[in-house]
Amino acid sequence: MNFFSEARSLLKVNIRDYGMYIALFVIMLTFSILTDGLFMSSRNISNLLDATGYIAVLAVGMTLVIVIRHIDLSVGFAAGFMGAIAAIMLSQLGMPVYLTIPIILVLGIVIGMFNGVLVASVGIPSFVSSLAAMLIFRGALLQVTENTGTIIIKDKTFNAIGNDYLPALATVGGLNLLSLIIGAFVILFFIYSEFSKRHQKLKYKFEVVSMPIFVVKLVFVSAIIAYVTWILAGYNGFSWTVVITLIVVVIYHFLTTRTVLGRHIYAVGSNPEAAHLSGINVKKITYIVFGSMGMLSALSGIMYTARLQSATTTAGTLFELDAIAAAYVGGVSAAGGVGKITGSIIGAVVMASLSSGMNLLGVGISYQYMIRGAVLALAVIFDVMTRKKRG
């Protein structure tokens, strides 16, 4: 099989995985042309990634929830509520940041585990239990913010999480040196990870793509990372929001692709009954996934609250829908058992890119909602159609 035939065959078989990357490329190219390059400016890309961070973190957790055939509608107001608790601890109780953040993350795990218990042990459908939790957290958020409406945070360290950038250390040709180093490290990590994965497949006699296709993939992805790094380094460099998001993605990508826990999560999503019969503790996996979702909700709330430098009564509104949309656009299957962490991040960037591009073009907010809804519907239709073809 020659290079082009193999590439065509590979694209056809893995259209669900590659479709979102093609969609992102088309969206960015279109908006760059329509805005005369303003969309791809350093400032806009930096702002876009910062605005995506707290949704991307939620999308990571939501991916695993959907993979095991559940849903969590409470994550938005849970994030808003825990962000408000963080604001109270910092502003009214005078607690330091290094104590506040761990306490909020642990609180998130407890809240998530409670949802997991209702679903796995009590047997309440996740839609109903998380809807009830959403209403509870909505009321709790209003309760803790009702006196002032807004809780201002003056802690500079905490606010830096959502607004500051990594120190430059030095500049090279006007570019942030530390950001360039981080970008180079990400590229090297990606290349090492891909070679390691290929080596493991060859070791166990699994089929792999030819070396030319493999090299093209490495060069293409590395070029994208290098380009984004160059754009950010030309502005203020990597923000703490982007760094935190990258850390979450790396950790969860490793957990889902290289650990027994990750294999069990996908086994439960593919067929819960078969997973149970094979010795996997389905209830335990459900607890872990919902506990993880709660922790990431807390982290998202911290990031959003730090970005606004305050807690508000509307914090968390529609976050859960944005996270669900990012997961589905990123390739998560509505049938469960299928979905990648990296895909959901791309999905979050796709949705954020649509919003950013339409804002730059002056598209009305009513049309923006309709277009984003249409994109989500198309993503799910695409998923259903590809599953039918495979079936």
BELURZI-V978342 format. One record per backbone hydrogen bond with DSSP energy under -1.0 kcal/mol. CO is the residue of the C=O (numbers start at 1). NH is the residue of the N-H. If there is no record, write none. Layout:
co->(CO CO)
nh->(NH NH)
//
This chain:
co->(2 3 4 5 6 7 8 9 10 14 15 18 19 20 21 22 23 24 25 26 27 28 29 30 31 32 33 35 38 41 42 43 44 45 46 47 48 49 52 53 54 55 56 57 58 59 60 61 62 63 64 65 66 67 74 75 76 77 78 79 80 81 82 83 84 85 86 87 88 88 89 96 96 97 99 100 101 102 103 104 105 106 107 108 109 110 111 112 113 114 115 116 117 117 118 125 126 127 128 129 130 131 132 133 134 135 136 137 138 139 140 141 145 151 155 156 158 160 164 168 168 170 172 175 176 177 178 179 180 181 182 183 184 185 186 187 188 189 190 191 192 193 194 195 196 197 198 199 200 201 202 210 211 212 213 214 215 216 217 218 219 220 221 222 223 224 225 226 227 228 229 230 232 232 233 238 239 240 241 242 243 244 245 246 247 248 249 250 251 252 253 254 259 260 261 262 263 264 265 266 267 271 272 273 274 275 276 280 281 282 283 284 285 286 287 288 289 290 291 292 293 294 295 296 297 298 299 300 301 302 303 304 305 305 309 311 312 314 316 318 319 320 321 322 323 324 325 326 327 328 333 338 340 341 342 343 344 345 346 347 348 349 350 351 352 353 354 355 356 357 358 364 365 366 367 368 369 370 371 372 373 374 375 376 377 378 379 380 381 382 383 384 385 386 387)
nh->(6 7 8 9 10 11 12 13 14 18 19 22 23 24 25 26 27 28 29 30 31 32 33 34 35 37 36 38 41 45 46 47 48 49 50 51 52 53 56 57 58 59 60 61 62 63 64 65 66 67 68 70 69 337 78 79 80 81 82 83 84 85 86 87 88 89 90 91 92 93 95 99 100 101 103 104 105 106 107 108 109 110 111 112 113 114 115 116 117 118 119 120 121 122 124 129 130 131 132 133 134 135 136 137 138 139 140 141 142 143 144 145 149 311 159 160 161 164 240 170 178 177 175 172 180 181 182 183 184 185 186 187 188 189 190 191 192 193 194 195 196 197 198 199 200 201 202 203 204 206 205 214 215 216 217 218 219 220 221 222 223 224 225 226 227 228 229 230 231 232 233 234 235 237 176 166 243 244 245 246 247 248 249 250 251 252 253 254 255 256 257 258 263 264 265 266 267 268 269 270 271 275 276 277 278 280 279 282 285 286 287 288 289 290 291 292 293 294 295 296 297 298 299 300 301 302 303 304 305 306 307 308 309 310 153 151 315 317 319 322 323 324 325 326 327 328 329 330 332 331 336 333 344 345 346 347 348 349 350 351 352 353 354 355 356 357 358 359 360 361 363 368 369 370 371 372 373 374 375 376 377 378 379 380 381 382 383 384 385 386 387 388 389 390 391)
//
